[in-house]
Amino acid sequence: MAKRDGTVDLRIKRTQKSIKNAFYELIEEKGFDHISVKDITERAMISRNTFYLHYNDKFDLLNKICDELVFKLFIGVGKQLRRETRKLRVDIYGAASVIKMGIKTIEEDREAYRVLLSSSGSDLLTQKLQQGIRRALDLISSDIEGISEYSLQYIISGTCGIIKYQVTHESSNIADEAYRFAEIHFGGLIEALQESKRNGEGN
C-alpha cells in the first residue's frame, strides 16, 4: 500500500529487499534453476502469502528485478547520451562519459548484477541489457549511413561484456577504462556520427 503522500510504504520496500537478498544468496548457492519459492520465503523469513503479495513466482521476481535494474541504468545513460549527442562535437570523450555514467549506476547495484550475470544466474538480465543498449544506439544511429547491423551487434556484445567484467573485477580507475572501451568499441560509430554532421553542414 502507498502512504497518503504517495511514497511507497517502507514496509513494502523492506519486504522486497529481504526477498531480493534471499534470492541472490540462493542463486549463488544453488543456481536459479534449482531454487523454489519455499526456499526464498524460508531464507527471507516471510510467509508464502507475503511473497505472493509481491510476486507471482520466482520467474516474476527475476523479471521484475531485471526490469528495475535496466530501467535505472538507461534512465541515467539516456540522459547523458542525449547531452552528448546535442553537442556539436561528438568524440571518444563523449562516449566515455556515457560509459562512465553507466558504470557508476551499475556500481550502485553491483551485487545484483554480479549474481544475475554469473553462470548460476539467468540469461534474462543479459537479454534485457542487450535490448536496452540496442534502443539507446537506435537513438543516435537511425539517421547515420554506414553503420551496419554487424557493427551494432559488435557494440552491443562488447558493452554487455564490459558490464560483466566490471561487476566481477575490482577497479580503481573507471575513467581510463571507460575511455579505452569507448575507443575500441565505439570508434566506428563516432566516425560515422562525425561524418554525418560534416555532410549535414555541407548541405
C-alpha positions as protocol buffer text, in pm:
chain_id: "A"
residue {
  index: 1
  type: MET
  ca { x: 0 y: 0 z: 0 }
}
residue {
  index: 2
  type: ALA
  ca { x: 106 y: 359 z: -62 }
}
residue {
  index: 3
  type: LYS
  ca { x: 113 y: 628 z: 202 }
}
residue {
  index: 4
  type: ARG
  ca { x: -102 y: 938 z: 172 }
}
residue {
  index: 5
  type: ASP
  ca { x: 190 y: 1140 z: 39 }
}
residue {
  index: 6
  type: GLY
  ca { x: 228 y: 892 z: -249 }
}
residue {
  index: 7
  type: THR
  ca { x: 551 y: 728 z: -132 }
}
residue {
  index: 8
  type: VAL
  ca { x: 581 y: 352 z: -121 }
}
residue {
  index: 9
  type: ASP
  ca { x: 528 y: 209 z: 225 }
}
residue {
  index: 10
  type: LEU
  ca { x: 864 y: 143 z: 388 }
}
residue {
  index: 11
  type: ARG
  ca { x: 742 y: -199 z: 498 }
}
residue {
  index: 12
  type: ILE
  ca { x: 693 y: -296 z: 134 }
}
residue {
  index: 13
  type: LYS
  ca { x: 1043 y: -177 z: 49 }
}
residue {
  index: 14
  type: ARG
  ca { x: 1191 y: -372 z: 338 }
}
residue {
  index: 15
  type: THR
  ca { x: 1000 y: -687 z: 247 }
}
residue {
  index: 16
  type: GLN
  ca { x: 1102 y: -668 z: -118 }
}
residue {
  index: 17
  type: LYS
  ca { x: 1463 y: -604 z: -22 }
}
residue {
  index: 18
  type: SER
  ca { x: 1456 y: -908 z: 207 }
}
residue {
  index: 19
  type: ILE
  ca { x: 1310 y: -1121 z: -72 }
}
residue {
  index: 20
  type: LYS
  ca { x: 1570 y: -1000 z: -322 }
}
residue {
  index: 21
  type: ASN
  ca { x: 1863 y: -1055 z: -86 }
}
residue {
  index: 22
  type: ALA
  ca { x: 1743 y: -1408 z: -13 }
}
residue {
  index: 23
  type: PHE
  ca { x: 1701 y: -1465 z: -387 }
}
residue {
  index: 24
  type: TYR
  ca { x: 2059 y: -1353 z: -462 }
}
residue {
  index: 25
  type: GLU
  ca { x: 2203 y: -1572 z: -186 }
}
residue {
  index: 26
  type: LEU
  ca { x: 2015 y: -1876 z: -310 }
}
residue {
  index: 27
  type: ILE
  ca { x: 2117 y: -1821 z: -672 }
}
residue {
  index: 28
  type: GLU
  ca { x: 2481 y: -1822 z: -562 }
}
residue {
  index: 29
  type: GLU
  ca { x: 2433 y: -2134 z: -353 }
}
residue {
  index: 30
  type: LYS
  ca { x: 2205 y: -2344 z: -573 }
}
residue {
  index: 31
  type: GLY
  ca { x: 2165 y: -2172 z: -909 }
}
residue {
  index: 32
  type: PHE
  ca { x: 1844 y: -2010 z: -1034 }
}
residue {
  index: 33
  type: ASP
  ca { x: 1705 y: -2332 z: -1184 }
}
residue {
  index: 34
  type: HIS
  ca { x: 1722 y: -2517 z: -852 }
}
residue {
  index: 35
  type: ILE
  ca { x: 1557 y: -2272 z: -613 }
}
residue {
  index: 36
  type: SER
  ca { x: 1190 y: -2260 z: -520 }
}
residue {
  index: 37
  type: VAL
  ca { x: 953 y: -2006 z: -370 }
}
residue {
  index: 38
  type: LYS
  ca { x: 969 y: -2213 z: -49 }
}
residue {
  index: 39
  type: ASP
  ca { x: 1348 y: -2168 z: -42 }
}
residue {
  index: 40
  type: ILE
  ca { x: 1311 y: -1793 z: -87 }
}
residue {
  index: 41
  type: THR
  ca { x: 1044 y: -1749 z: 180 }
}
residue {
  index: 42
  type: GLU
  ca { x: 1236 y: -1955 z: 434 }
}
residue {
  index: 43
  type: ARG
  ca { x: 1557 y: -1761 z: 371 }
}
residue {
  index: 44
  type: ALA
  ca { x: 1377 y: -1425 z: 381 }
}
residue {
  index: 45
  type: MET
  ca { x: 1180 y: -1537 z: 689 }
}
residue {
  index: 46
  type: ILE
  ca { x: 844 y: -1446 z: 542 }
}
residue {
  index: 47
  type: SER
  ca { x: 528 y: -1642 z: 469 }
}
residue {
  index: 48
  type: ARG
  ca { x: 439 y: -1769 z: 124 }
}
residue {
  index: 49
  type: ASN
  ca { x: 133 y: -1544 z: 133 }
}
residue {
  index: 50
  type: THR
  ca { x: 359 y: -1243 z: 184 }
}
residue {
  index: 51
  type: PHE
  ca { x: 574 y: -1346 z: -111 }
}
residue {
  index: 52
  type: TYR
  ca { x: 270 y: -1381 z: -336 }
}
residue {
  index: 53
  type: LEU
  ca { x: 152 y: -1033 z: -242 }
}
residue {
  index: 54
  type: HIS
  ca { x: 457 y: -905 z: -430 }
}
residue {
  index: 55
  type: TYR
  ca { x: 544 y: -1166 z: -694 }
}
residue {
  index: 56
  type: ASN
  ca { x: 365 y: -1442 z: -885 }
}
residue {
  index: 57
  type: ASP
  ca { x: 659 y: -1684 z: -874 }
}
residue {
  index: 58
  type: LYS
  ca { x: 1038 y: -1688 z: -895 }
}
residue {
  index: 59
  type: PHE
  ca { x: 1025 y: -1603 z: -1266 }
}
residue {
  index: 60
  type: ASP
  ca { x: 815 y: -1294 z: -1197 }
}
residue {
  index: 61
  type: LEU
  ca { x: 1061 y: -1195 z: -924 }
}
residue {
  index: 62
  type: LEU
  ca { x: 1353 y: -1232 z: -1163 }
}
residue {
  index: 63
  type: ASN
  ca { x: 1175 y: -1042 z: -1440 }
}
residue {
  index: 64
  type: LYS
  ca { x: 1086 y: -750 z: -1212 }
}
residue {
  index: 65
  type: ILE
  ca { x: 1438 y: -729 z: -1071 }
}
residue {
  index: 66
  type: CYS
  ca { x: 1586 y: -723 z: -1422 }
}
residue {
  index: 67
  type: ASP
  ca { x: 1337 y: -460 z: -1538 }
}
residue {
  index: 68
  type: GLU
  ca { x: 1419 y: -240 z: -1238 }
}
residue {
  index: 69
  type: LEU
  ca { x: 1795 y: -268 z: -1295 }
}
residue {
  index: 70
  type: VAL
  ca { x: 1776 y: -196 z: -1668 }
}
residue {
  index: 71
  type: PHE
  ca { x: 1529 y: 91 z: -1625 }
}
residue {
  index: 72
  type: LYS
  ca { x: 1752 y: 258 z: -1365 }
}
residue {
  index: 73
  type: LEU
  ca { x: 2061 y: 209 z: -1581 }
}
residue {
  index: 74
  type: PHE
  ca { x: 1918 y: 351 z: -1901 }
}
residue {
  index: 75
  type: ILE
  ca { x: 1743 y: 646 z: -1736 }
}
residue {
  index: 76
  type: GLY
  ca { x: 2088 y: 775 z: -1635 }
}
residue {
  index: 77
  type: VAL
  ca { x: 2267 y: 666 z: -1951 }
}
residue {
  index: 78
  type: GLY
  ca { x: 1990 y: 803 z: -2172 }
}
residue {
  index: 79
  type: LYS
  ca { x: 2017 y: 1149 z: -2018 }
}
residue {
  index: 80
  type: GLN
  ca { x: 2394 y: 1152 z: -2061 }
}
residue {
  index: 81
  type: LEU
  ca { x: 2363 y: 1021 z: -2416 }
}
residue {
  index: 82
  type: ARG
  ca { x: 2122 y: 1299 z: -2511 }
}
residue {
  index: 83
  type: ARG
  ca { x: 2356 y: 1559 z: -2361 }
}
residue {
  index: 84
  type: GLU
  ca { x: 2648 y: 1428 z: -2563 }
}
residue {
  index: 85
  type: THR
  ca { x: 2463 y: 1393 z: -2894 }
}
residue {
  index: 86
  type: ARG
  ca { x: 2334 y: 1752 z: -2867 }
}
residue {
  index: 87
  type: LYS
  ca { x: 2693 y: 1878 z: -2869 }
}
residue {
  index: 88
  type: LEU
  ca { x: 2841 y: 1999 z: -3194 }
}
residue {
  index: 89
  type: ARG
  ca { x: 3144 y: 1778 z: -3138 }
}
residue {
  index: 90
  type: VAL
  ca { x: 3090 y: 1404 z: -3091 }
}
residue {
  index: 91
  type: ASP
  ca { x: 3406 y: 1223 z: -2985 }
}
residue {
  index: 92
  type: ILE
  ca { x: 3556 y: 945 z: -2778 }
}
residue {
  index: 93
  type: TYR
  ca { x: 3541 y: 1159 z: -2464 }
}
residue {
  index: 94
  type: GLY
  ca { x: 3167 y: 1196 z: -2507 }
}
residue {
  index: 95
  type: ALA
  ca { x: 3123 y: 821 z: -2547 }
}
residue {
  index: 96
  type: ALA
  ca { x: 3345 y: 763 z: -2244 }
}
residue {
  index: 97
  type: SER
  ca { x: 3129 y: 997 z: -2034 }
}
residue {
  index: 98
  type: VAL
  ca { x: 2821 y: 792 z: -2125 }
}
residue {
  index: 99
  type: ILE
  ca { x: 3001 y: 470 z: -2032 }
}
residue {
  index: 100
  type: LYS
  ca { x: 3121 y: 619 z: -1702 }
}
residue {
  index: 101
  type: MET
  ca { x: 2765 y: 712 z: -1615 }
}
residue {
  index: 102
  type: GLY
  ca { x: 2659 y: 354 z: -1687 }
}
residue {
  index: 103
  type: ILE
  ca { x: 2941 y: 206 z: -1480 }
}
residue {
  index: 104
  type: LYS
  ca { x: 2862 y: 431 z: -1183 }
}
residue {
  index: 105
  type: THR
  ca { x: 2495 y: 334 z: -1198 }
}
residue {
  index: 106
  type: ILE
  ca { x: 2583 y: -34 z: -1216 }
}
residue {
  index: 107
  type: GLU
  ca { x: 2814 y: 3 z: -915 }
}
residue {
  index: 108
  type: GLU
  ca { x: 2511 y: 106 z: -706 }
}
residue {
  index: 109
  type: ASP
  ca { x: 2359 y: -238 z: -772 }
}
residue {
  index: 110
  type: ARG
  ca { x: 2683 y: -428 z: -814 }
}
residue {
  index: 111
  type: GLU
  ca { x: 2581 y: -733 z: -610 }
}
residue {
  index: 112
  type: ALA
  ca { x: 2259 y: -784 z: -804 }
}
residue {
  index: 113
  type: TYR
  ca { x: 2442 y: -758 z: -1138 }
}
residue {
  index: 114
  type: ARG
  ca { x: 2723 y: -985 z: -1019 }
}
residue {
  index: 115
  type: VAL
  ca { x: 2487 y: -1262 z: -911 }
}
residue {
  index: 116
  type: LEU
  ca { x: 2243 y: -1239 z: -1202 }
}
residue {
  index: 117
  type: LEU
  ca { x: 2518 y: -1227 z: -1465 }
}
residue {
  index: 118
  type: SER
  ca { x: 2705 y: -1522 z: -1313 }
}
residue {
  index: 119
  type: SER
  ca { x: 2699 y: -1874 z: -1451 }
}
residue {
  index: 120
  type: SER
  ca { x: 2448 y: -1969 z: -1179 }
}
residue {
  index: 121
  type: GLY
  ca { x: 2212 y: -1689 z: -1275 }
}
residue {
  index: 122
  type: SER
  ca { x: 1978 y: -1644 z: -1567 }
}
residue {
  index: 123
  type: ASP
  ca { x: 2022 y: -1519 z: -1922 }
}
residue {
  index: 124
  type: LEU
  ca { x: 1730 y: -1281 z: -1874 }
}
residue {
  index: 125
  type: LEU
  ca { x: 1931 y: -983 z: -1749 }
}
residue {
  index: 126
  type: THR
  ca { x: 2175 y: -1016 z: -2039 }
}
residue {
  index: 127
  type: GLN
  ca { x: 1885 y: -1022 z: -2285 }
}
residue {
  index: 128
  type: LYS
  ca { x: 1724 y: -714 z: -2131 }
}
residue {
  index: 129
  type: LEU
  ca { x: 2057 y: -530 z: -2127 }
}
residue {
  index: 130
  type: GLN
  ca { x: 2107 y: -609 z: -2495 }
}
residue {
  index: 131
  type: GLN
  ca { x: 1759 y: -476 z: -2574 }
}
residue {
  index: 132
  type: GLY
  ca { x: 1825 y: -159 z: -2375 }
}
residue {
  index: 133
  type: ILE
  ca { x: 2162 y: -99 z: -2541 }
}
residue {
  index: 134
  type: ARG
  ca { x: 2002 y: -152 z: -2881 }
}
residue {
  index: 135
  type: ARG
  ca { x: 1733 y: 107 z: -2808 }
}
residue {
  index: 136
  type: ALA
  ca { x: 1998 y: 354 z: -2688 }
}
residue {
  index: 137
  type: LEU
  ca { x: 2204 y: 303 z: -3003 }
}
residue {
  index: 138
  type: ASP
  ca { x: 1896 y: 342 z: -3221 }
}
residue {
  index: 139
  type: LEU
  ca { x: 1853 y: 693 z: -3080 }
}
residue {
  index: 140
  type: ILE
  ca { x: 2176 y: 805 z: -3240 }
}
residue {
  index: 141
  type: SER
  ca { x: 2231 y: 564 z: -3528 }
}
residue {
  index: 142
  type: SER
  ca { x: 1894 y: 562 z: -3707 }
}
residue {
  index: 143
  type: ASP
  ca { x: 1991 y: 854 z: -3930 }
}
residue {
  index: 144
  type: ILE
  ca { x: 2353 y: 754 z: -3984 }
}
residue {
  index: 145
  type: GLU
  ca { x: 2461 y: 587 z: -4302 }
}
residue {
  index: 146
  type: GLY
  ca { x: 2737 y: 329 z: -4297 }
}
residue {
  index: 147
  type: ILE
  ca { x: 2666 y: 165 z: -3961 }
}
residue {
  index: 148
  type: SER
  ca { x: 2599 y: -200 z: -4035 }
}
residue {
  index: 149
  type: GLU
  ca { x: 2394 y: -439 z: -3827 }
}
residue {
  index: 150
  type: TYR
  ca { x: 2716 y: -633 z: -3770 }
}
residue {
  index: 151
  type: SER
  ca { x: 2879 y: -323 z: -3618 }
}
residue {
  index: 152
  type: LEU
  ca { x: 2581 y: -259 z: -3393 }
}
residue {
  index: 153
  type: GLN
  ca { x: 2582 y: -619 z: -3270 }
}
residue {
  index: 154
  type: TYR
  ca { x: 2955 y: -589 z: -3200 }
}
residue {
  index: 155
  type: ILE
  ca { x: 2895 y: -280 z: -2987 }
}
residue {
  index: 156
  type: ILE
  ca { x: 2604 y: -444 z: -2803 }
}
residue {
  index: 157
  type: SER
  ca { x: 2804 y: -759 z: -2727 }
}
residue {
  index: 158
  type: GLY
  ca { x: 3106 y: -557 z: -2621 }
}
residue {
  index: 159
  type: THR
  ca { x: 2901 y: -338 z: -2390 }
}
residue {
  index: 160
  type: CYS
  ca { x: 2744 y: -641 z: -2219 }
}
residue {
  index: 161
  type: GLY
  ca { x: 3092 y: -788 z: -2189 }
}
residue {
  index: 162
  type: ILE
  ca { x: 3231 y: -482 z: -2011 }
}
residue {
  index: 163
  type: ILE
  ca { x: 2933 y: -481 z: -1773 }
}
residue {
  index: 164
  type: LYS
  ca { x: 3004 y: -844 z: -1679 }
}
residue {
  index: 165
  type: TYR
  ca { x: 3373 y: -766 z: -1639 }
}
residue {
  index: 166
  type: GLN
  ca { x: 3301 y: -459 z: -1428 }
}
residue {
  index: 167
  type: VAL
  ca { x: 3090 y: -644 z: -1171 }
}
residue {
  index: 168
  type: THR
  ca { x: 3334 y: -934 z: -1137 }
}
residue {
  index: 169
  type: HIS
  ca { x: 3658 y: -733 z: -1109 }
}
residue {
  index: 170
  type: GLU
  ca { x: 3764 y: -456 z: -874 }
}
residue {
  index: 171
  type: SER
  ca { x: 3882 y: -137 z: -1042 }
}
residue {
  index: 172
  type: SER
  ca { x: 4010 y: 195 z: -912 }
}
residue {
  index: 173
  type: ASN
  ca { x: 4038 y: 368 z: -1249 }
}
residue {
  index: 174
  type: ILE
  ca { x: 3695 y: 367 z: -1408 }
}
residue {
  index: 175
  type: ALA
  ca { x: 3761 y: 683 z: -1613 }
}
residue {
  index: 176
  type: ASP
  ca { x: 4059 y: 538 z: -1802 }
}
residue {
  index: 177
  type: GLU
  ca { x: 3885 y: 206 z: -1858 }
}
residue {
  index: 178
  type: ALA
  ca { x: 3574 y: 381 z: -1989 }
}
residue {
  index: 179
  type: TYR
  ca { x: 3787 y: 580 z: -2235 }
}
residue {
  index: 180
  type: ARG
  ca { x: 3968 y: 269 z: -2360 }
}
residue {
  index: 181
  type: PHE
  ca { x: 3643 y: 81 z: -2401 }
}
residue {
  index: 182
  type: ALA
  ca { x: 3485 y: 373 z: -2589 }
}
residue {
  index: 183
  type: GLU
  ca { x: 3786 y: 395 z: -2819 }
}
residue {
  index: 184
  type: ILE
  ca { x: 3776 y: 24 z: -2904 }
}
residue {
  index: 185
  type: HIS
  ca { x: 3403 y: -37 z: -2936 }
}
residue {
  index: 186
  type: PHE
  ca { x: 3258 y: 299 z: -3036 }
}
residue {
  index: 187
  type: GLY
  ca { x: 3526 y: 429 z: -3272 }
}
residue {
  index: 188
  type: GLY
  ca { x: 3336 y: 333 z: -3588 }
}
residue {
  index: 189
  type: LEU
  ca { x: 3007 y: 472 z: -3465 }
}
residue {
  index: 190
  type: ILE
  ca { x: 3167 y: 801 z: -3363 }
}
residue {
  index: 191
  type: GLU
  ca { x: 3338 y: 835 z: -3702 }
}
residue {
  index: 192
  type: ALA
  ca { x: 3001 y: 785 z: -3869 }
}
residue {
  index: 193
  type: LEU
  ca { x: 2840 y: 1047 z: -3643 }
}
residue {
  index: 194
  type: GLN
  ca { x: 3114 y: 1295 z: -3725 }
}
residue {
  index: 195
  type: GLU
  ca { x: 3081 y: 1223 z: -4097 }
}
residue {
  index: 196
  type: SER
  ca { x: 2705 y: 1266 z: -4074 }
}
residue {
  index: 197
  type: LYS
  ca { x: 2749 y: 1605 z: -3907 }
}
residue {
  index: 198
  type: ARG
  ca { x: 3000 y: 1715 z: -4172 }
}
residue {
  index: 199
  type: ASN
  ca { x: 2766 y: 1612 z: -4451 }
}
residue {
  index: 200
  type: GLY
  ca { x: 2481 y: 1798 z: -4286 }
}
residue {
  index: 201
  type: GLU
  ca { x: 2688 y: 2112 z: -4255 }
}
residue {
  index: 202
  type: GLY
  ca { x: 2794 y: 2085 z: -4618 }
}
residue {
  index: 203
  type: ASN
  ca { x: 2437 y: 2072 z: -4750 }
}
